[in-house]
Amino acid sequence: MYSQRSGEWNDGWQETSSCGPCAACFLMLLGMVAFPTALFSLGIREQKAVCEERDIFFAEKNAQPVECSGGLTSQGQYVFFSCPVDGTSLAAIGPTSFGFTALADTLNLSTVVLSQSASVYQCQETEHTENRKVNGREESRKTYSYSMVWSDQPLTSSFHEYPDYVNRYCPGIRDFGGNPPWPAGLPMGTQERYSANVRLGSFLLADDLTQRGFVADVPVDLTPFAANFPAVPPERVPTTLAPGDLAPTGVPGELGSCAGPRLGCIRVRYAKNSATGASVTASIVPSPSGIYGLTAPMTMAQTWGCPSGMRSDIQPGLMALPEMVEKMLAEDREEIFITRLVCILLAWLALFCFMQPCLVGADLIGDVLDYIPICGAELEDIVETLALSVVCCCSCTTGLLASLIVIGVVWIVMRPVFGICLLLAAAALFVVGLVIRNHMIEMSSRKGQERDGGPRYSPIWDEDPRYNPILDRGPRYSPSPSRMAQ
């Protein structure tokens, strides 16, 4: 590897220390804190899932379906409606809504939501760490790789490798002396803008429902705006954007300064919502103008385990109430599944950290075994691998058992059958662990008796005084010489 600091080449390998006793103690303390934290987070999320299902079932039972024209007559009620978007209520949104003045008056359209994503083609440096073990010592070194990527923010030009090497993977980087500066006037990243006062029939959507129910998921058709841009991209790398620097590239919804990817080229993409209607469950109150029904959250009563709160729901597209309920349940269950998986893995990792001193002890034993000629390295690997396997199995089973208990206790409130089944699964896992533990103890005791010259494979001998000295309290039986002759 080439070092710019020293100006010379070296292999980059440096000796590193493995997890020592101090680090193991720190990880053990970290695990002691992280394990209950993971279980507490799991319990809180499970409790939230229980309450969310309660609210969804409440909407299915109590929301009154109404027509799209019932905005005034349904005020003060908890209703369900599924209506198309009123196009006359939509505002014109364009680049100026994002502060992109270089494209002023070139692209404006009436939509619920418009997203803008700006990026520049730049050279990205990625750091890698390689590890190896030489003569019982841990060594590591850092290496760097380079690739061209579309980035929505400026990337560094302070590369660790020399310019000629970087230029192999990032053509043009040597001519620019690094990544070009971010163009002035170009907003960074992805941003979204929503129309206010969106109407579905005679219902006026609250702004929070609009943002939750509509997403920019389809590219904007730039054909109606083609006359406002150059016919082809100008093929230049501007430092300050001006009208005429961007043109349609042929990709749906994309404007660019170059026809193809090249260092410093600019790309701006626009997308809008595909849904032309929505389905809503909400309470209806009078709008400020008094001619529409304004959506508002419904008050959910407090129940055992669930606090009171406010809730309104929206799903993109036109559908019936049962279909909307099923869709909301599916989304909620997908989210809780991911949360469960993450919390269970965190509990496993916390217990693994808690048991780090065991691995350090095994590593020390392995270092001693490594001094044995011929087979020392193999014995060291066996000891460390066995220790790692045991710690992984113990931390995994214990973390899973504790997580099942937490989930089962919380769900007994909402679904007793489901919660009891989880607790029974946890009990079964605990019993299996006890059986395996007792079996291992019995096998270890039997092997110890064999090493001491005791009976082999016949436990009944332990009860016979002729073979068990502990039970032989009387005089030993010794046959007479005449009986022996017979």
Secondary structure, DSSP 8 states (H G I E B T S, - for coil): -EETTTTEE----EEE----HHHHHHHHHHHHHHHHHHHHHHHHHHHHHHHHHHHHHHHHHH-EE--TT-TTTTTTSEEEEEEEB-GGG--EE-GGGGT-GGGTTT--EE-SEEEEEEEEEEEEEEEEEEEEEETTEEEEEEEEEEEEEEESS------SS-HHHHHHHSTTHHHHTSS----BT---EEEEEE-SS-EETTEE--HHHHHHH--EEEE---GGGGGGS-SS------SB--TTS-EE-SSTTEEESSSS--TT-EEEEEEEE---EEEEEEEEEE-TTSSSEEEE-EEE--BTTB--EEE-EEEES---HHHHHHHHHHHHHHHHHHHHHHHHHHHHHHHHHHTHHHHHHHHHHHHHHTTSTTTHHHHHHHHHHHHHHHHHHHHHHHHHHHHHHHHHHHHTTT-HHHHHHHHHHHHHHHHHHHHHHHHHHHHHHHHHHHHTT---S-GGGGG-TTT-TTT--S------HHHHH-
